């Protein structure tokens, strides 16, 4: 079940954006049942052992779903970030654009492929692979 702060975040969105957020939260919670979720840097984020795994945020272009280690998922629909880190994301403007099979596959990979963002500062910006 999503954290009450995450539900509040979702409820603050427009009706169309709320549908996207609610669907993403439900799928993430179902697939990453051991993950902790909370608002982090003003956006819903799920963590495994204190390491950020997946989150979403409202942008002008829509709701962006971001995987912290997604650049290594080898998934063409996930667009890599700046290249400085290992993130990749996809942006939705409608809940109908969310392909549940793809999302579940990405979430499975997010559990299997992880870079250690939790200790990024301690390692002076150097990422290490966890899984």
N, C-alpha and C positions, 0 to 999 in steps of 0.2 A: 504494500500500500504506500502510495507516495506520501512524503512528509507533508504536513499541513501547510508549510510555507511554499512548497511546490504547487499544491492545489490552489493556494492564493495567487501565485504567479499565473497559473493557467487561467484562473477566473478573471484576471485583470486584462486578458487579451480580448480582441474582437471575437464575435461568434465563430467566424471561419478559422481564425488562428487558434482559438480555444479547442476546436475539434482536433486540429493537428497536434497541439500540445497534449491533450488528454489521451489521444491514441498513442503518441510516442511514449508517454509516461507509463501507460498500461503495458505496452509491449516490453519496455525496458525492465519494469518491475517483474514481469513474468519471466523474462529470459535471464535476468541477473538477480535472482531472488536473494542472494547473499550480499548484495551491494547495499551500501549506505547511500541515501540520497538526501541532498540539502541544497539550499540556495548558496551558491559560491560565486563571488564576483557578480552578484545580482542575477544569476541564471541558475536553473535547475541542473545539477550535476550528480552523477552516480560514481561512487568510489568503491574499489575493492582493496582492502587492507590499506586504506588511506591514500591510494593512488587514483587520480581522476581517470575515468574510463570513457564516459559518454555524457553528453549534455546537449541542451538545446537553448537557443536564444532567439529573440525577435530582432530581425533586421528589417531595413526598408524593403528588401526584396522578398521577405517571407520569414518563415521559421527555419533557422539553420540547425541541423542535427550534426554535431561534431563528435568525432571519435579521436581521442588524444593520440592513439597509435594507429589510426586508420590508413596512413600512407603505406603501411606494410601489409594491408589486407588484400592487395591485388584485386581491387574492385573498381571497374571503370566508372561507375556512377558516383563514387566518392572522389571528390576533387581535393588534391593535396593543398595544404596551406602554403605559407611563404617559403617552405623548404628549410627553415631554421630548426623546426621541430618535426615530429612525425605525425602531425594531425592531418585529418582529411574530413571533408564534410559534404553535405548535400542540403539544398534549400527547397522547402515545400511551400507552395502557395495555396494548396488545397489538401484536405485529408485524403481525397481520392487518389492523390499522387503517391501515397505511401503504399509500397508493395510489401505486404506482411512477410512474404517468404524472403525477400531480400533483406529486410530489416532484421529478421531472426538470424539469418546467416551472418550479417555484420555483427550482431550482438554476440553470437557464438565466437566469432573471431576476436572480438574485443576482450573476451575472457581468456582466450588462448595466446594472443599476441599483445604483449604489454611492454611499454618502455617505462622506466622509473622516473616519473615526474615528481613524485613525492620528495625525492632527495636531490632534485635539480639544483637548488641553491647550495646545498651542502657540497655538491660535486662541481660547483662553479660553472654551471651551465652545460655540463657534459651529461648527455643521456646514456643510460645503460639499459640493455635489454633484460627484462625480467623473465619472460616466457617466450 
